[in-house]
Amino acid sequence: MAAAVSTATFSGYAPPFPSTRISSPSYTPLAASTSRSGLRPLRAAATLREVCAGRVPDHVLQRAEDVGYVVPTEVQEQSLPVLLSGQDCILHAQTGSGKTLAYLLSVFSAIDVRRSSVQALVIVPTRELGIQVTKVARVLAAKACTVMALLDGGMLTRQKSWVKAEPPAIIVATVASLCQMVEKRAFSLGSIKILVIDEVDFIFGSSKQVNSVRKILTSYTAASGRQTIFASASIPQHNRFVHDCIQHKWTKSNVVHVHVNPVQPMPSQLHHKYAICMKKERLHVLLSLLERDAPKSAIIFVAQQSEKSKRAGNPPSSILVVEFMRTAYNGSLEVLLLEENMNFNARATSFTEVKEKGFLLVSTDIASRGFDLPQISHIYNFDLPKTATDYLHRAGRTGREPFSKSECSVTTLITEDEHFVLQRFQNELKFHSQELPLESMFTFNL
């Protein structure tokens, strides 16, 4: 099985970064000077406009430049020649590396704003990520075309009327809302030119979403008639995933895997730390860390409450932390809460508030995927993540300011028994974590 997906270097394009792999299972190596699918060997480009080379509408590039996207990030420089050629692509790069802008530029390159039909579909795992992607898409569109958000908790009945009366060129949707609209025949996916799935590993790993997504990929649309783009910072067993994409016809057989920084999964400016303490000490240790660090804004990650804990009548970690912080924390940041089981109005309120001010956001892993708030300087893991992938995405919520070298930190609170789990994460993600000696740094009475 592995031999079927052994990757050959994608030829016709010379990547200027040694830490980047661009590969496709169906390609055979060609001489460096040979072009494939109209691509030329590319020198290191100075601007985003040069990378796009006339294949993205000028008004879209102008809007990108107006909001500060002038110099391409590494993943944009590597992936855009592939994306803008119309090839299927798996974008695999660090959190905060610029994947969203890369695939949205490809969307605007593919659609025809003169046509009245749904031409591009971006599927996201959560409402919060959908709101952010929609906002960026609308900024780039500059009213040249309509971008509609079909998100969980939205007014689907009203949106059904809108999409029938005036089909948007681009739809950003969560899986459940999209399937409801398609099943109600609000619109057809037959006119789709380009389909993007963001945080693809999360969606394929979700028992609630994976079957619906597979139906979208193979039943409602066909890979042969569209460009397909998958994006994520973490794609476990990526060679196997590329094979499955081809085997199950989720993509065409010449799908290209663009893997940026495979040696270093997380940004280098992140400083990782940990403190060993007993469970009953964690709230006081967290408070001391906040007083010492004085973050601009921070996310405190907690675990989703287990069914066993619920049956026992225990309060969830999120409530414990929020109530303690609102009582004991004397800093200037507002303490906010975001978790899956909040109603959509409450989630929308929290999401709006964190975009407008300095904050301490207490959240489950719902905030770990695609939550793009550049002002976050610190991450605190009140509860240890379940997996290295979860650690990667939590850590990726900081260090997101474009081209900034500002140091940011990720601090994890663990017990002695959990130390080996954190060490396993370090080995897998290739980072070093510094221990914070509590006895010399904190003074608290329990």
C-alpha positions, 0 to 999 in steps of 0.5 A: 500500500505504501508503495502506491503513494510513494511521492516524486518531486513535483517538477517544473517548479523549483522551491526556494526553501529547503524545508518545503516538500511539493509532491504528487504521486502521479508525477515522474521527475523531469529536468528542472528546466522543464515546465508542467501544466504551464508552470515555469521554474519560479524564482523567489518572488518579491511580492504577492502580486508577482506570485499570482502572475496575472491569474488573480483579478486585479481588484482582489490583489489590490484589496489584499495589498490594502489590508497589508498582504503585500509580501507572500508567506512561505506557504503562499509562495510555494502553493500559489503556482500549483493552486492557480494552475487549477490543480488539486492540492493538499495544503499542509503547513503551520498554523498562522502560515497564510493558508486561508489567503492562499486558497481564497486567492485560488477561489477568486481566480477560478470563479466568473463573477458574471455568472449567477450560480454557486461556483466556490464552496469552502467547508469549515468545521466550526461556526467561528472559523466560518465567520473568520473565513467569510470576513476575509473573503468579503474583504477580498471580494469588495462587492464584486461578488456575493459571499454567503455564510451558511453556518450552524445557528444561522437563519437557514430558512431565510438564507434558502430564499436568498440563495434561490433568488440570487445565488452567491458566487462563494459559499462558506459553510459548516457541514450540517448547514450545507447538507440541510440546504442541499437536501432541501434543494436550495441550490445544486453543487453541480456548478461548483468549480472549486471546493475547499475543505479547511481543517480537513483532518478535524472534519475527517476525524469527526464521526458527526461530519465525515460521512456527510463530507464524503457524500459532498465529495463523491455524490453531490459533486465529482472530483473530475469536474472541480478543483479540490483543495484540502488545508490543515496544519496537521495531517497525520499519516499524510502519505496515506491520506494522499493515497485515500484522496485518489483511491476514493476519488475525493481528488484527481489522481494528480493531486499535489501535496504542498508540505511547508516546514515539515521539520518544524511543525510550529513557529520558532518564536513560540516558547514552550513552558510547563509547571508541575503541580497538583490538580488542586493547585492549578487555579492558583498557579494559573493566577500567578502565571497571569500576574507574572506574564501580563499577557496582551491577550490569552487563551486558557484551554480546558478539557471538554467535560467527560460524561462520567464527570457530568454523571458525578455532578462535577462542574466542568473545568471551564466553569471552575476557571471562569468563576475563579478568574472573575473573582481572583484576577485583578488585571485589566483583561476581561474574562470570557468563556467559549465552549461547544455546548453554549447556545449560538447567540452566546458563542457569537457574543463571546466571539465578537467581544474577543475581537474588540479588546484585550481578553482572557478567553477560557475555552475548550478546543473549539477555539483551537482551530482557525481562531485567528486573533493576532493579539494573543500573546500567551496560551495556557493549557489548564488541562493537558491536550489529549493528543500532540495534534491538539497541542499543535493547534492550541499552540498555533493560536499565538504567534499569528501576527504576520511577519512578526518575530515577537516572542509568544509563549505556551505554558502547560500545567501538568501533574507528575504523572502527566509529564511523560505525555508532554515529553511524548508531544515534545518528541513528536512535534520537535520542540523543547519545553522549559520547566518553571520551578514553582517553589522559587516563583510562586507564593500562594497558600492553599 
